[in-house]
Amino acid sequence: MPVKRFRMWLPVCLGTILLWVASCADSSKISSYSIPKEKQSSLANDNPEMAQPIWEIPSGWKPGKESAMRVGSFAVEDENGSALDISISNLLGDGGGLLSNVNRWIGQIGMSATTGEGLSNYVSDITIAGKSATLVKASNKEQTLVAAILKTGGRSWFFKMIGESRLAEKEQANFDSLLQSVRFESSEGE
């Protein structure tokens, strides 16, 4: 029995001793390595569709909430204290997908989530900057959401207006004007 235990533990003990001896080597010499840097992509400069959009701000719109996600932010208030939040943001790819975005947005105004079949109640096709886009509209008695999604250059651009329904109805023409004014210019000013 003791011989079996010895044979069982012998490889473990020898491995530990070898590891200890190997780790006691002279490590006072510092090693350095040169790794070539990855070439940074300049897609924004190479692809005009990756350029930032520019737009015209409707009169009466004031600067809105700033956030790292927003590339544009505006606020509209009326004399009754009603308010609208207008934002412009973008995400890589499809930004989570149409159904996911619609459900998040209609949830922000207290409406229940929809299904893929129910999307047609909220979406329609529009054109922004000469490209096909999707318009999303949802409203209850108190709150309205209007958003446009433009996919271009591997990104999804979101133009969203949300707030008090009566004021949103009043500002719809200005929001439409904002969408119609959007254009993409190359970074070289072409």
PAZAPA-4460 file (N, C-alpha, C; in steps of 0.05 Angstrom, whole numbers, plus 32768, in hexadecimal, padded with zeros to 4 digits):
% residues 190
    n_x    n_y    n_z   ca_x   ca_y   ca_z    c_x    c_y    c_z   seq   type   mol
   8010   7FE8   8000   8000   8000   8000   8011   8019   8000     1      M     A
   8026   801B   8011   8037   8034   8010   8045   8038   7FF6     2      P     A
   804B   8022   7FE7   8059   8025   7FCD   8046   8031   7FB9     3      V     A
   802C   802A   7FBA   8018   8035   7FA7   8015   8053   7FAC     4      K     A
   8014   805B   7FC5   8012   8078   7FCB   802A   8087   7FC1     5      R     A
   8042   807B   7FC6   805A   8087   7FBC   805A   808B   7F9E     6      F     A
   8051   8076   7F8F   8050   8078   7F72   803B   808D   7F69     7      R     A
   8026   808F   7F79   8011   80A2   7F72   801B   80BE   7F75     8      M     A
   802A   80C4   7F8A   8032   80DF   7F91   804D   80E7   7F84     9      W     A
   805C   80D3   7F7A   8076   80D9   7F6F   8074   80EC   7F57    10      L     A
   8063   80E8   7F43   8061   80FC   7F2D   805A   8118   7F36    11      P     A
   8048   811A   7F4A   8040   8134   7F54   8057   8142   7F61    12      V     A
   8066   8133   7F72   807D   813F   7F80   8093   8147   7F6C    13      C     A
   8099   8136   7F58   80AD   813C   7F45   80A5   8155   7F34    14      L     A
   808C   8156   7F2C   8082   816D   7F1D   8085   8187   7F2D    15      G     A
   807E   8186   7F46   8081   819E   7F57   809D   81A7   7F5A    16      T     A
   80B0   8193   7F5E   80CC   819A   7F60   80D7   81A6   7F46    17      I     A
   80CF   819A   7F2F   80D8   81A5   7F16   80CD   81C1   7F11    18      L     A
   80B5   81C6   7F18   80A9   81E0   7F16   80B7   81F5   7F27    19      L     A
   80BE   81EC   7F40   80CC   81FE   7F52   80E8   8205   7F48    20      W     A
   80F6   81F0   7F3E   8111   81F5   7F33   8110   8207   7F1A    21      V     A
   80FC   8203   7F09   80FA   8214   7EF1   80F3   8231   7EF8    22      A     A
   80E4   8234   7F0D   80DD   8250   7F14   80F3   825E   7F23    23      S     A
   8107   8250   7F2C   811D   825D   7F3A   8133   8266   7F26    24      C     A
   812E   8265   7F0D   8142   826E   7EF9   8147   828C   7EFC    25      A     A
   815D   8295   7EF1   8165   82B1   7EF3   8151   82C1   7EE2    26      D     A
   8140   82D0   7EEF   812C   82E0   7EE1   8133   82FE   7EE3    27      S     A
   814B   8305   7EEA   8153   8321   7EEC   8154   832F   7ED1    28      S     A
   8156   831F   7EBC   8156   832B   7EA1   813A   8331   7E99    29      K     A
   8136   834A   7E90   811C   8353   7E88   8119   834E   7E6A    30      I     A
   8103   8342   7E63   80FD   833C   7E47   80EA   8351   7E3C    31      S     A
   80ED   835A   7E24   80DA   836C   7E18   80D4   8361   7DFC    32      S     A
   80BC   8367   7DF3   80B2   835D   7DDA   80A7   8375   7DCA    33      Y     A
   80AA   8374   7DB0   809F   8388   7D9E   8088   837B   7D8F    34      S     A
   8071   8386   7D92   8059   837C   7D84   804F   8393   7D72    35      I     A
   804D   838E   7D58   8044   83A4   7D47   8027   83AC   7D4E    36      P     A
   8022   83C6   7D4D   8007   83D0   7D53   7FF5   83C9   7D3C    37      K     A
   7FDB   83C5   7D43   7FC8   83C0   7D2D   7FC3   83DB   7D1F    38      E     A
   7FBF   83D9   7D06   7FBA   83F1   7CF6   7F9D   83FA   7CFE    39      K     A
   7F9B   8414   7D06   7F81   841E   7D0D   7F71   8424   7CF4    40      Q     A
   7F58   841C   7CF5   7F47   8421   7CDE   7F3E   843E   7CDD    41      S     A
   7F3E   8449   7CC6   7F34   8464   7CC2   7F1B   8463   7CB1    42      S     A
   7F09   8451   7CB9   7EF0   844D   7CA9   7EE1   8467   7CA6    43      L     A
   7EE1   8477   7CBB   7ED2   8490   7CB8   7EDD   84A2   7CA2    44      A     A
   7EF7   84A0   7C9D   7F02   84B0   7C87   7F01   84A2   7C6C    45      N     A
   7F02   8487   7C6D   7F02   8478   7C54   7EE6   8474   7C48    46      D     A
   7ED2   8475   7C59   7EB7   846F   7C50   7EA5   8487   7C56    47      N     A
   7E9B   8495   7C41   7E8A   84AD   7C46   7E71   84A6   7C56    48      P     A
   7E67   848D   7C54   7E4F   8486   7C63   7E54   8485   7C81    49      E     A
   7E6E   8484   7C89   7E74   8483   7CA5   7E76   849F   7CB1    50      M     A
   7E73   84B3   7CA1   7E75   84CF   7CAA   7E5E   84D5   7CBD    51      A     A
   7E62   84E8   7CCE   7E4D   84F1   7CE0   7E37   8500   7CD0    52      Q     A
   7E1E   84FD   7CD8   7E09   850C   7CCA   7E0A   8529   7CD3    53      P     A
   7E00   853A   7CC3   7DFB   8556   7CCB   7DDD   855B   7CC6    54      I     A
   7DD2   856E   7CD5   7DB5   8573   7CD3   7DB1   8590   7CDB    55      W     A
   7D99   859A   7CD5   7D91   85B5   7CDC   7D7E   85B3   7CF4    56      E     A
   7D84   85C3   7D08   7D75   85C3   7D21   7D5D   85D6   7D1E    57      I     A
   7D44   85CB   7D22   7D2D   85DC   7D1F   7D2D   85F3   7D34    58      P     A
   7D21   8609   7D2C   7D20   8620   7D3F   7D0F   8618   7D57    59      S     A
   7D17   8622   7D6E   7D09   861D   7D87   7D14   8605   7D96    60      G     A
   7D24   85F5   7D89   7D31   85DE   7D96   7D49   85E8   7DA5    61      W     A
   7D4C   85DF   7DBE   7D63   85E7   7DCE   7D75   85CF   7DD3    62      K     A
   7D8E   85D3   7DDB   7D9F   85BD   7DE2   7D92   85AB   7DF7    63      P     A
   7D94   8591   7DF4   7D88   857E   7E07   7D9C   8570   7E18    64      G     A
   7D93   855A   7E24   7DA4   854A   7E36   7DBD   8540   7E27    65      K     A
   7DD4   8544   7E33   7DEC   853A   7E28   7DF1   851D   7E32    66      E     A
   7DFC   850D   7E21   7E03   84F2   7E29   7E17   84E7   7E15    67      S     A
   7E26   84D3   7E1E   7E3B   84C7   7E0D   7E2E   84B9   7DF5    68      A     A
   7E15   84B1   7DF7   7E08   84A2   7DE2   7DFD   84B5   7DCC    69      M     A
   7DF9   84CE   7DD3   7DEC   84E1   7DC1   7E00   84F1   7DB1    70      R     A
   7DFB   84F4   7D97   7E0B   8506   7D87   7DFB   8520   7D82    71      V     A
   7DE2   851F   7D88   7DD1   8537   7D87   7DBB   8534   7D9C    72      G     A
   7DB5   854A   7DAA   7DA1   854A   7DBF   7D93   8565   7DC1    73      S     A
   7D79   8564   7DC0   7D69   857C   7DC0   7D51   857A   7DD2    74      F     A
   7D47   8591   7DDB   7D30   8591   7DED   7D1C   85A6   7DE3    75      A     A
   7D03   85A0   7DE6   7CEE   85B3   7DDF   7CDB   85B4   7DF7    76      V     A
   7CD4   85CC   7E00   7CC1   85D0   7E16   7CAD   85E4   7E0D    77      E     A
   7C94   85E1   7E17   7C81   85F6   7E12   7C7A   8605   7E2B    78      D     A
   7C68   8618   7E29   7C61   8629   7E40   7C53   861A   7E56    79      E     A
   7C48   8602   7E50   7C3A   85F2   7E65   7C4D   85DF   7E73    80      N     A
   7C67   85DF   7E6C   7C7A   85CE   7E79   7C7C   85B2   7E6C    81      G     A
   7C6E   85AE   7E56   7C71   8595   7E47   7C8C   8595   7E39    82      S     A
   7C97   857D   7E36   7CB2   857C   7E2B   7CB6   8564   7E18    83      A     A
   7CC9   8568   7E06   7CD1   8553   7DF3   7CEF   8550   7DF5    84      L     A
   7CF8   8537   7DF3   7D15   8531   7DF2   7D1A   8526   7DD6    85      D     A
   7D2C   8534   7DC8   7D34   852B   7DAD   7D51   8523   7DAE    86      I     A
   7D57   850B   7DA4   7D72   8501   7DA5   7D7B   84F5   7D8A    87      S     A
   7D95   84F6   7D85   7DA1   84EA   7D6D   7DB8   84D9   7D78    88      I     A
   7DB8   84BF   7D71   7DCD   84AE   7D7B   7DD3   8499   7D65    89      S     A
   7DE7   8489   7D69   7DED   8474   7D56   7DFB   845C   7D64    90      N     A
   7DF7   8445   7D59   7E03   842C   7D63   7E0D   841C   7D4B    91      L     A
   7E21   840C   7D50   7E2A   83FA   7D3B   7E15   83E6   7D34    92      L     A
   7E15   83DD   7D1B   7E02   83C8   7D12   7DE6   83D2   7D12    93      G     A
   7DD4   83C0   7D1B   7DB7   83C8   7D1B   7DAE   83D2   7D36    94      D     A
   7DC0   83D6   7D48   7DB9   83E3   7D62   7DA6   83D2   7D73    95      G     A
   7DA7   83B8   7D6F   7D95   83A7   7D7F   7D7D   839C   7D6F    96      G     A
   7D78   83A7   7D58   7D62   839E   7D48   7D49   83AF   7D4B    97      G     A
   7D38   83AF   7D37   7D20   83C0   7D36   7D0D   83B9   7D4C    98      L     A
   7D06   83A0   7D50   7CF3   8398   7D64   7CFC   839F   7D80    99      L     A
   7D15   839B   7D86   7D20   83A2   7DA0   7D1F   83C0   7DA5   100      S     A
   7D26   83D0   7D91   7D25   83ED   7D94   7D09   83F7   7D97   101      N     A
   7CF7   83ED   7D87   7CDB   83F5   7D89   7CD0   83EE   7DA4   102      V     A
   7CD4   83D6   7DAE   7CCA   83CF   7DC8   7CD6   83DF   7DDF   103      N     A
   7CF0   83E6   7DDD   7CFC   83F7   7DF1   7CEF   8413   7DF1   104      R     A
   7CEC   841E   7DD9   7CE1   8439   7DD6   7CC4   843A   7DDF   105      W     A
   7CB3   8427   7DD6   7C97   8429   7DDE   7C94   8423   7DFC   106      I     A
   7CA7   8414   7E07   7CA7   8410   7E24   7CAD   842A   7E33   107      G     A
   7CBD   843C   7E27   7CC4   8455   7E33   7CAB   8468   7E35   108      Q     A
   7C97   8463   7E25   7C7E   8473   7E28   7C67   8462   7E34   109      I     A
   7C6F   844C   7E41   7C5B   843D   7E50   7C4A   842A   7E40   110      G     A
   7C52   8423   7E28   7C43   8410   7E17   7C4F   83F4   7E19   111      M     A
   7C3E   83E1   7E15   7C47   83C5   7E16   7C57   83BD   7DFD   112      S     A
   7C69   83AA   7E01   7C7A   83A0   7DEB   7C69   8394   7DD5   113      A     A
   7C73   8395   7DBD   7C66   838A   7DA6   7C75   8371   7D9C   114      T     A
   7C6A   8364   7D89   7C77   834D   7D7C   7C80   8355   7D61   115      T     A
   7C8E   8343   7D54   7C97   8348   7D38   7C80   834E   7D26   116      G     A
   7C69   8340   7D2A   7C52   8345   7D19   7C45   8360   7D1F   117      E     A
   7C49   836A   7D38   7C3D   8383   7D40   7C4D   839C   7D38   118      G     A
   7C65   8397   7D2E   7C77   83AE   7D27   7C69   83C1   7D12   119      L     A
   7C59   83B5   7D00   7C4D   83C6   7CEB   7C3B   83DB   7CF7   120      S     A
   7C32   83D8   7D10   7C22   83ED   7D1D   7C32   8405   7D24   121      N     A
   7C4C   8403   7D24   7C5E   8419   7D2D   7C71   8423   7D18   122      Y     A
   7C77   8413   7D03   7C8D   841B   7CF1   7C83   8420   7CD5   123      V     A
   7C92   8432   7CC7   7C8D   8437   7CAB   7CA8   843F   7C9E   124      S     A
   7CA9   843F   7C84   7CC2   8445   7C76   7CC3   8463   7C70   125      D     A
   7CDB   846E   7C72   7CE0   848A   7C6B   7CFC   848B   7C5D   126      I     A
   7D03   84A2   7C54   7D1D   84A7   7C48   7D2B   84BD   7C58   127      T     A
   7D44   84B7   7C60   7D55   84CB   7C6D   7D6F   84CC   7C5E   128      I     A
   7D78   84E4   7C57   7D92   84E8   7C49   7D93   84D6   7C30   129      A     A
   7D7D   84D2   7C22   7D7C   84C2   7C0A   7D7E   84A4   7C0F   130      G     A
   7D7B   849C   7C27   7D7C   847F   7C2E   7D62   8476   7C3B   131      K     A
   7D5C   845C   7C38   7D45   8451   7C44   7D48   8450   7C62   132      S     A
   7D33   8457   7C71   7D34   8458   7C8E   7D19   844E   7C98   133      A     A
   7D18   844B   7CB2   7CFF   8442   7CBF   7CF6   8457   7CD3   134      T     A
   7CDC   845D   7CD2   7CD0   8470   7CE4   7CBF   8460   7CF8   135      L     A
   7CC2   8467   7D11   7CB3   8459   7D27   7CA2   846F   7D34   136      V     A
   7C88   8469   7D37   7C75   847C   7D45   7C64   846C   7D58   137      K     A
   7C63   8476   7D70   7C52   846A   7D85   7C48   8480   7D97   138      A     A
   7C2F   847D   7DA0   7C24   8492   7DB1   7C0E   8487   7DC3   139      S     A
   7C0D   8492   7DDB   7BF6   848D   7DED   7BEB   84A9   7DF3   140      N     A
   7BD8   84AB   7E05   7BCC   84C5   7E0A   7BE0   84DA   7E13   141      K     A
   7BF4   84D2   7E23   7C06   84E5   7E2F   7C21   84E8   7E20   142      E     A
   7C2B   84D2   7E16   7C47   84D2   7E0B   7C47   84C9   7DEE   143      Q     A
   7C5A   84D4   7DDF   7C5D   84CD   7DC3   7C7B   84C8   7DBE   144      T     A
   7C80   84B4   7DAD   7C9B   84AE   7DA5   7C9B   84AE   7D86   145      L     A
   7CAE   84BC   7D7B   7CB3   84BB   7D5E   7CD1   84B7   7D5B   146      V     A
   7CD9   84A2   7D4C   7CF5   849D   7D48   7CFA   8494   7D2C   147      A     A
   7D12   849A   7D22   7D1A   8491   7D07   7D34   8482   7D0A   148      A     A
   7D36   846C   7CFB   7D4F   845C   7CFC   7D5A   845B   7CDF   149      I     A
   7D72   8464   7CDD   7D80   8464   7CC3   7D99   8453   7CC6   150      L     A
   7D9A   843E   7CB5   7DB2   842C   7CB5   7DC4   8434   7C9E   151      K     A
   7DDC   843B   7CA4   7DEF   8442   7C8F   7E0C   843F   7C9A   152      T     A
   7E1D   8436   7C89   7E3A   8434   7C90   7E3F   8422   7CA7   153      G     A
   7E2F   840C   7CAA   7E33   83F9   7CC0   7E29   8403   7CDB   154      G     A
   7E1A   8419   7CDB   7E10   8425   7CF4   7DF2   8429   7CF1   155      R     A
   7DE4   842B   7D08   7DC8   8433   7D08   7DC7   844E   7D16   156      S     A
   7DBB   8461   7D08   7DB7   847C   7D13   7D9A   847E   7D1D   157      W     A
   7D97   8489   7D35   7D7D   848B   7D42   7D76   84A8   7D47   158      F     A
   7D60   84B1   7D3C   7D56   84CC   7D40   7D3C   84C9   7D4F   159      F     A
   7D3A   84D2   7D68   7D23   84CC   7D79   7D18   84E5   7D86   160      K     A
   7CFE   84E7   7D86   7CEF   84FC   7D95   7CDC   84EE   7DA8   161      M     A
   7CDC   84F5   7DC1   7CCB   84E8   7DD4   7CC1   84FD   7DE8   162      I     A
   7CA8   84FC   7DF0   7C9E   850E   7E04   7C80   8511   7E02   163      G     A
   7C76   8528   7E0D   7C5A   852D   7E10   7C4C   852D   7DF4   164      E     A
   7C36   851F   7DF2   7C29   851A   7DD8   7C20   8533   7DCA   165      S     A
   7C14   8546   7DD8   7C0A   855E   7DCB   7C21   856E   7DBF   166      R     A
   7C37   8571   7DCF   7C4F   857F   7DC5   7C5C   8570   7DAE   167      L     A
   7C5D   8556   7DB0   7C69   8546   7D9A   7C5A   854A   7D80   168      A     A
   7C3F   854C   7D82   7C2F   8550   7D6A   7C36   856C   7D5E   169      E     A
   7C39   8580   7D70   7C41   859B   7D67   7C5C   859B   7D5A   170      K     A
   7C6F   858B   7D64   7C8B   858B   7D5B   7C91   8577   7D45   171      E     A
   7C7C   8567   7D3D   7C81   8553   7D29   7C8C   855E   7D0F   172      Q     A
   7C82   8575   7D06   7C8D   8581   7CED   7CAA   8588   7CF0   173      A     A
   7CB2   8592   7D08   7CCE   8599   7D0D   7CE0   8580   7D0D   174      N     A
   7CD5   856A   7D19   7CE4   8551   7D19   7CE8   8547   7CFC   175      F     A
   7CD2   8548   7CED   7CD4   8540   7CD1   7CE8   8551   7CC2   176      D     A
   7CE8   856B   7CC8   7CFC   857D   7CBC   7D18   8575   7CC3   177      S     A
   7D1D   856E   7CDC   7D37   8564   7CE5   7D3F   854C   7CD4   178      L     A
   7D2D   8538   7CD2   7D34   8520   7CC3   7D3A   8526   7CA5   179      L     A
   7D2B   8539   7C9A   7D2F   8540   7C7D   7D49   854F   7C79   180      Q     A
   7D53   855C   7C8E   7D6C   856C   7C8C   7D85   855B   7C8F   181      S     A
   7D82   8542   7C99   7D9A   8531   7C9E   7DA9   852B   7C84   182      V     A
   7DC3   852E   7C85   7DD4   8526   7C6F   7DEF   851D   7C79   183      R     A
   7DFB   850C   7C6A   7E16   8502   7C72   7E2A   850D   7C5E   184      F     A
   7E3F   8519   7C69   7E54   8523   7C58   7E6E   8515   7C60   185      E     A
   7E7E   8510   7C4C   7E98   8503   7C52   7EA8   8515   7C63   186      S     A
   7EBB   850A   7C72   7ECC   8519   7C84   7EDE   852C   7C75   187      S     A
   7EE0   8529   7C5B   7EF1   853B   7C4B   7EE2   8553   7C40   188      E     A
   7EC8   8555   7C49   7EB8   856C   7C41   7EAD   856B   7C25   189      G     A
   7EAB   8553   7C1A   7EA1   8551   7BFE   7E83   8555   7BFE   190      E     A
***
